[in-house]
Amino acid sequence: MTEWITEFILFFKDLSYGGLVIALSFEFVPAELVLPLAGYWVYLGDMKLWLAILAGTVGGTFGPLTLYALGRYGGRPMIEKYGKYLFIRTRHLEASDRFFAKYGNGVAFYGRFIPGIRTLISIPCGIAKMNVYKFSIYTFFAMLPITFLYVYLGFKLGSQWEHVDEIIKPYIVPAAILFIAGFGLYVVLKRLRAKRMTT
C-alpha cells in the first residue's frame, strides 16, 4: 500500500508545487507520507523549503474541504453508506461527532492535532454547516505547523525521510493533550467573559 501511494505521489512530482497541492487534496493519501517525501525533494534541491511548506499547507486545506462538502451536502446517511470506500470507519466517525459536539467550531483547528480525529473532523463540521470560510482558515492555520514539521524533518533526514513518522510518533499524544488543554482553557475563559458581560 505504501509503495502504491509513493508511486501515486511521484506521478505528481513533475507538476512541482502544484502536484504537491493536488496529491494532498486526496484525503486517502496520508500527509505523513507525502510531506516527508516533499522534504526529501527539498533536500535534493528539487523544491524550495518554504514553497513546499506553503503548497503542502494549501493541499492540506483542500483535502479536508472535500470531506466537509461531503458532510454538508451528503449528510450522515450518505457518509454511512459510502464512507467505507473512503476508508471512513463508523467508530472514527462517531468519535469525531462526539468531539465536535463537545467543543464546537474550534475543532476545525484543534481536531487536526488529535490522532484518529484529525481527518474525519471535517465531516461533522460540514453536517453542522459551519461557515466554510471559517472552516478553511482554521484548517489552514492548523495544517501550517504540521506541514512545517513533516517537511522540515524530511529535509533534515534526507534519504532517511521514511523514518520521520517514527521520530514524531512519541510526541503526538503529549502534543494532543497540550492542544486540548489549551482549547479547554480558551472555552472556559470565553464563558467567563460572556458571563461577566451578562451580569
N, C-alpha and C positions, 0 to 999 in steps of 0.2 A: 504493500500500500504506500509506504514511504517513498519507494523508488518511483512508483507511478506518479505520485504528487510532485516529486522533484522534477521528473521529465515534463510534467504539465507546466511547472513554473519556468523551466528552461525554454519552453516554447515561446514564452512571453519576453524572454530576455532581450531578443532582438529589437523589441519595441522600447527598450530602455526604461525610463521612469514611468512612461505611460503603461508599459507592460506590467510594471510592479503594481500600479493602481488597479489595473484590470484583474490581475491574479488575486489580489486581496479582496476584490469585490465579490468573489465567490466564497460564501461562508463555509463551504465544506473543505476549503483549503486552509489548513491551520497556519495562523500567523507565526506560531512558534517555529515553523519550518521555513516559511518564506523570508521572514525578516533577518534571521542569522545568515541565510544564503545571500541576501542583499548586502549584508555587512561584508561577506566574503568577496563579493563583486567590488565593493569599495576597496578592500584590501588589494585586489588585483589591479585596481586603477580604472576599472570599467565604469564606475559611478563616483559621484561626489557624496561625501558623508551626509551633509545637511539636505541635499536634494533627495537622497534616498530616504531619509527620515521623513521629509515632507510628503513624498509620494506614498510612503508606507502609511502615514497617518491619514491621508486623504482616502486611500484604498480601504483602510481600516474603518473609515466612517461610512463609505458607500456600502460595504458588506452588511453591517447592521441595519442600514436603511431598507434592504430587501426584506429582512425578517420583520421589520417594523411595518412595512407595507402589507406583508402577508397577514400580520395580526390585525391591522386596521381595516383592510378590505375583505379579507377572507374569514376572519373571526375564528373563535376557538374550534368549532366543528370541523372546519376545513383543515386546520392545523392537525387536529387529532386524526383525521382521515389520511392526509397525505404527508404528514411530518416525517414518517419513517423513511421516506425517500430522500430526506434532507438530513438524516441521522439524528432527528429530534426524538428523544425518548420521553414518554409520559412523565416519568419521575423527575426529569430535569425541568420539564415544563411546569409541573406543579410546584417545584422548588422556586422557580423564578416568579410564579404567580404570588406565592406567599411573601417573597422578598419585596415585590412591588407593592403589594397590599400594605405591608408594614412600613415601608419607607417612602413611598410615593415617587414623584418625578425624579428625585435626586439619584435614583438607582441607575438612571441612564449614564451617570458618571461613576458612582461608586461601585455599581454592579460589575463594571469592566474589570475590577481587580479581584473578583471572587471566583475561584475555580468552580466549575460546574454551573455557574450562573451567568458568567460574562457574555457568552454567545447568545443564549436564549432570552436574556432580559429584554431584548428588543421587542419580543412578541407581546408580552403584557403591556408594554409602553404603547404599542400600536393598537391593541384591543381597547385600551383606555382612551385612545385618541389624544394622546399627549401632543402638544404643539410640535410640529415637525422641525421647526427652526430651532427651538429649544433643545429638542432631542439631538439634533445634528451637532449643535455647539457643545453640549455635554459630552457627546461621544467623541468629538474631535479632541477636546482637551483631556479626556481620559486616555485616548489612544496615543497621544503625543509622548508622554513619558515611557509608556510601554514599548512603543516603536523605537524610541531612542535607545532604550536599554538593550533590546534584542539586536538591533542593527550595530550598535557600538560594540557589543560583546562579540558579534560575528566578525566584525572588522579586526578586533584585537586578537581573536583566536586564529584568524586566517584559515589555513587549510583544516584546522580542527573545529570549524564552525558548528559541526553537528553536535558538539558537546555542550552547547550553550544551555540547553534545557536542563542538563544535569547540574549546572552551576546555579541556575536560578531557582530550581525546584525547592531547595531548603528554605528559601526566603519568601515563598509565595504565601504560606499561611500566616506568618507574622505580619507581612505587609497587608494582607486582607484584614486581619484583626485591627491593625492601626487605622486603616481607612474606615472600617465600620465604626470604630470608636470615635474617630473624627466626625463622621457623619452624624452619629448619635448625639455628640456634643452640639453640633450645628442645629439639630432638631430641637433639643432642649432649650438652647439659647433663643431660638426663634419663637418657641411657645411662650417663654418667659417674657420676651419683648412684647408679644401680642397681648399677653395677659396684663402687662403694665399699661398698655395703651387703652385697654378697655376699662381700667379702674380709675 
